[in-house]
Amino acid sequence: MKSLIKLPVLVLLAVLTFSCSTDNLDDNVAALNKTVVVPETKTIETQILELINNHRLSMGLNPLEHMDIIKSQAYSHTEYMVEINEVNHDNFFQRSNYLKANAGAKYVSENVAYGYTKAESVVNAWLKSESHKENIEGDFTNFDVSAEQNSDGDWFYTNIFIRK
């Protein structure tokens, strides 16, 4: 008799445990791709891109072309840093994989920064750091940048480089 009472409970637990969602992973990825945000370019962002390309040209390197899809990934990460109020490279591999899958990137790298108020100061800081300078002078074809301020007016930057 006790096993007859336990049977419906076990069946209910089995149904709840093994039920599946109707969401399809491909649908979720497609939905993410449709929500790509490319904000209007700020003056400071244009200045950063120009300073980096001018530096590259002075070194005999090719200038880099901007791409909206790179801008969208840079913007997303900068917004994340502003939200948590911390400069970081969190989730870099997700951005890299996205750009490899959707922008034809073979190689991806990024520079981030915090607190600089002028384009010249952030680019000069990156050039004084060996690893950041390697990205600026690296074998890349495209790039873009996002600069956003938090509620205190502090700037956060994400500069992403790709090689196609």
BELPELIN-V243601 format. One line per field, one symbol per residue. ss: DSSP state (h for helix, s for strand, l for the rest). phi: phi as a letter, one per 30 degrees, with the letter a starting at -180 (. if undefined). psi: psi as a letter, one per 40 degrees, with the letter a starting at -180 (. if undefined). A space follows every 50 residues. Layout:
ss->???
phi->???
psi->???
This chain:
ss->lhhhhhhhhhhhhhhhhhllllllhhhhhhhhhhllllllllhhhhhhhh hhhhhhhhllllllsslhhhhhhhhhhhhhhhhhlllllllhhhhhhhhh hhllllssssssssllllhhhhhhhhhhlhhhhhhhlllllssssssssl llllsssssssssl
phi->.dddddeddddddddddcdbdddcedddddddddcdcbddddeddedddd dddddeddcicddccdbeddeddddedddddddchadaceiedddddddd dcbidcbbbbcbabjdcbeeddddddddcedddeddcddccbaabbbbcd ddiddbbbbccbcc
psi->dddddddddddddddddeiiiehhdddddddddefhhgiihidddddddd ddddddddeeiiiiiihddddddddddddddddefhhififddddddddd deeehdiiiiiiiheheidddddddddehdddddddeigidiiiihhiia eeehiiihhhiih.
